[in-house]
């Protein structure tokens, strides 16, 4: 059976999210960390995420394994794909969602990620990592952009992370943007230090904040412990 999925608004590898990450490990120890979304920001930024991930793995008593392709050629490296064998949790951290999706799409690494998930490993994405899980990536920085194709693990969803931080800055224009997805795709806004955790058919709110279902009229807010049927 497939593993759990977590869509995280922010906070990958932070102590506040350890309970969620521990649940996703589900007694396993091999913690695969994929910082590819930050690759365009340079080696120093990649090292930052790798070190933060090491700290998280240590707190959880897990074994850190970093798989960090920085381009499509590396994402097609059989050795990197092989490193996902035996994963308990695969975690895609933040950065640029469009770059992350285009780097991993139809590569050996992405095929290995999906195979591990279908074999029972949990998969989590935070911020950009969450956005690529859906079928459509909204363009939050360029409101004239039609958005971008996601990796489609959850093809009927589009995810806006950091939702409680974006709303004060962008106001109602964000909601208008969010309501322009392709037909058949639901948009959810996930607050910081908050996650939707569950299966491809049902997910539950965990963490500090809330989740907003933006396609509903009026948008419906889900609190900790409440579930969404996909």
C-alpha positions as CSV (number, residue, x, y, z in Angstrom):
1,X,0.0,0.0,0.0
2,X,1.2,3.6,-0.6
3,X,2.6,5.5,2.3
4,X,1.4,8.7,4.0
5,X,1.6,12.1,2.2
6,X,2.3,15.4,4.0
7,X,1.7,18.9,2.5
8,X,3.5,21.3,4.8
9,X,3.0,25.1,4.8
10,X,6.4,25.8,6.3
11,X,8.8,24.5,8.9
12,X,10.6,21.5,7.4
13,X,13.1,20.1,9.8
14,X,12.3,22.5,12.7
15,X,11.7,21.2,16.2
16,X,8.1,22.3,16.1
17,X,7.4,19.9,13.3
18,X,9.1,16.9,14.8
19,X,5.9,15.2,15.9
20,X,4.6,15.2,12.3
21,X,8.0,14.0,10.9
22,X,8.1,11.2,13.4
23,X,4.6,10.1,12.4
24,X,5.7,10.0,8.8
25,X,8.7,7.9,9.6
26,X,6.4,5.4,11.2
27,X,9.1,3.5,13.0
28,X,11.5,3.5,10.0
29,X,14.9,5.1,10.1
30,X,15.9,6.0,6.5
31,X,15.1,9.7,6.1
32,X,15.7,10.9,2.5
33,X,16.1,14.6,2.2
34,X,15.8,16.3,-1.2
35,X,16.8,20.0,-1.1
36,X,16.8,20.4,-5.0
37,X,14.2,23.3,-4.9
38,X,17.0,25.5,-3.4
39,X,19.7,24.5,-5.9
40,X,19.6,27.7,-7.9
41,X,20.4,29.6,-4.7
42,X,23.9,28.1,-4.6
43,X,25.9,25.6,-2.6
44,X,25.7,27.6,0.7
45,X,21.9,27.4,0.7
46,X,21.9,23.7,-0.2
47,X,24.3,23.2,2.7
48,X,22.0,25.1,5.0
49,X,19.1,22.7,4.2
50,X,21.3,19.7,4.5
51,X,22.5,20.7,7.9
52,X,19.0,21.5,9.1
53,X,17.9,18.1,7.9
54,X,20.7,16.5,9.7
55,X,19.6,18.1,13.0
56,X,16.0,16.9,12.4
57,X,17.2,13.3,11.6
58,X,19.3,13.3,14.8
59,X,16.4,14.5,17.0
60,X,14.2,11.7,15.5
61,X,16.9,9.0,15.8
62,X,16.8,8.6,12.0
63,X,19.5,8.1,9.4
64,X,19.9,11.1,7.1
65,X,20.3,10.4,3.4
66,X,20.7,13.4,1.2
67,X,19.7,13.1,-2.5
68,X,20.4,16.5,-4.1
69,X,20.2,16.6,-7.9
70,X,20.8,20.2,-9.1
71,X,19.8,19.6,-12.7
72,X,18.0,17.0,-14.9
73,X,21.2,15.2,-15.8
74,X,21.9,14.5,-12.1
75,X,18.2,13.6,-11.5
76,X,18.7,10.8,-14.1
77,X,21.8,9.4,-12.3
78,X,21.0,5.8,-11.4
79,X,23.1,6.0,-8.3
80,X,21.0,8.9,-6.9
81,X,17.8,7.0,-7.7
82,X,19.2,3.9,-6.0
83,X,19.8,5.9,-2.8
84,X,16.0,6.0,-2.3
85,X,15.8,2.3,-1.8
86,X,14.6,1.4,1.7
87,X,13.2,5.0,2.4
88,X,10.9,5.4,5.3
89,X,10.3,9.1,4.6
90,X,11.2,11.2,1.5
91,X,11.1,15.0,2.2
92,X,11.2,17.7,-0.5
93,X,12.2,21.0,1.1
94,X,11.6,24.6,0.0
95,X,12.9,26.9,-2.7
96,X,11.6,27.4,-6.3
97,X,8.7,25.1,-7.1
98,X,8.9,25.5,-10.9
99,X,12.6,24.6,-10.9
100,X,11.9,21.7,-8.6
101,X,9.1,20.3,-10.8
102,X,11.0,20.7,-14.1
103,X,14.2,19.2,-12.6
104,X,12.5,16.0,-11.3
105,X,9.7,15.4,-13.9
106,X,10.1,12.2,-15.8
107,X,13.5,11.4,-14.3
108,X,14.9,8.3,-12.6
109,X,14.9,10.1,-9.2
110,X,11.2,11.0,-9.5
111,X,10.4,7.5,-10.7
112,X,12.2,6.1,-7.6
113,X,10.4,8.6,-5.3
114,X,7.0,7.4,-6.7
115,X,8.0,3.7,-6.5
116,X,9.1,4.2,-2.8
117,X,5.9,5.9,-2.0
118,X,3.8,3.3,-3.7
119,X,5.8,0.7,-1.8
120,X,4.9,2.2,1.6
121,X,7.3,5.1,2.2
122,X,5.9,8.4,3.3
123,X,6.4,11.4,1.1
124,X,6.4,15.0,2.4
125,X,6.8,18.4,0.7
126,X,7.2,21.7,2.4
127,X,6.6,25.1,0.7
128,X,7.9,24.5,-2.9
129,X,8.1,20.8,-2.1
130,X,4.4,20.8,-1.2
131,X,3.4,22.9,-4.3
132,X,4.9,20.4,-6.8
133,X,2.8,17.6,-5.3
134,X,-0.3,19.0,-6.9
135,X,-1.4,19.0,-10.5
136,X,-1.0,22.8,-10.9
137,X,1.5,25.2,-9.3
138,X,0.1,28.7,-8.9
139,X,2.4,31.6,-9.7
140,X,2.5,33.6,-6.5
141,X,5.1,36.1,-7.6
142,X,3.7,36.9,-11.1
143,X,0.0,37.2,-11.0
144,X,-0.2,37.4,-14.8
145,X,1.3,33.9,-15.2
146,X,-1.1,31.1,-15.8
147,X,0.8,28.9,-13.4
148,X,2.8,25.7,-14.1
149,X,2.3,22.0,-14.3
150,X,3.1,20.1,-11.1
151,X,4.4,16.6,-10.6
152,X,0.8,15.4,-10.0
153,X,1.1,13.1,-7.1
154,X,-2.2,14.7,-6.0
155,X,-3.4,15.8,-9.5
156,X,-6.7,17.4,-8.4
157,X,-5.0,19.7,-5.9
158,X,-3.1,23.0,-6.0
159,X,-1.3,24.1,-2.8
160,X,-0.5,27.6,-1.5
161,X,2.0,27.3,1.4
162,X,2.8,30.1,3.9
163,X,-0.8,31.0,3.5
164,X,-1.2,33.1,6.7
165,X,1.9,35.1,5.7
166,X,0.9,35.7,2.1
167,X,-2.6,36.9,2.9
168,X,-1.7,40.1,4.8
169,X,0.8,41.1,2.1
170,X,-1.4,40.4,-0.9
171,X,-4.9,40.8,0.5
172,X,-7.9,39.6,-1.5
173,X,-5.9,39.6,-4.7
174,X,-4.3,36.3,-3.6
175,X,-7.8,34.7,-3.3
176,X,-8.7,35.9,-6.7
177,X,-5.4,34.4,-8.1
178,X,-6.1,31.2,-6.2
179,X,-9.5,30.8,-7.8
180,X,-8.0,30.7,-11.4
181,X,-6.8,27.1,-11.5
182,X,-7.5,24.8,-14.4
183,X,-10.9,23.1,-14.4
184,X,-11.1,20.3,-11.8
185,X,-8.4,21.4,-9.5
186,X,-9.1,22.5,-5.9
187,X,-6.8,25.1,-4.3
188,X,-5.9,24.8,-0.6
189,X,-4.0,27.4,1.4
190,X,-1.8,25.9,4.2
191,X,-0.6,28.1,7.1
192,X,3.0,28.1,8.3
193,X,4.0,25.4,10.8
194,X,0.9,23.5,9.6
195,X,0.4,20.4,7.5
196,X,-2.2,18.3,5.7
197,X,-1.3,14.7,6.5
198,X,-2.9,11.5,5.2
199,X,-3.5,9.5,2.1
200,X,-4.4,10.4,-1.5
201,X,-8.1,10.3,-0.6
202,X,-8.3,11.9,2.9
203,X,-6.0,14.2,4.8
204,X,-6.1,15.8,8.3
205,X,-4.9,19.1,9.5
206,X,-1.9,19.0,11.9
207,X,0.3,21.6,13.5
208,X,-0.2,25.2,14.6
209,X,-2.5,26.8,12.0
210,X,-5.3,26.2,9.6
211,X,-6.0,25.1,6.1
212,X,-8.3,27.1,3.8
213,X,-10.3,25.4,0.9
214,X,-10.4,28.3,-1.5
215,X,-12.7,26.9,-4.1
216,X,-15.7,26.8,-1.8
217,X,-18.0,29.9,-1.5
218,X,-17.3,31.2,1.0
219,X,-13.8,29.6,1.5
220,X,-14.0,27.0,4.3
221,X,-11.3,27.0,7.0
222,X,-10.2,23.7,8.5
223,X,-8.6,23.5,12.0
224,X,-6.4,21.1,13.7
225,X,-7.9,17.6,13.7
226,X,-10.4,18.3,10.9
227,X,-10.1,16.3,7.7
228,X,-10.5,17.0,3.9
229,X,-11.8,14.3,1.5
230,X,-10.0,14.5,-1.8
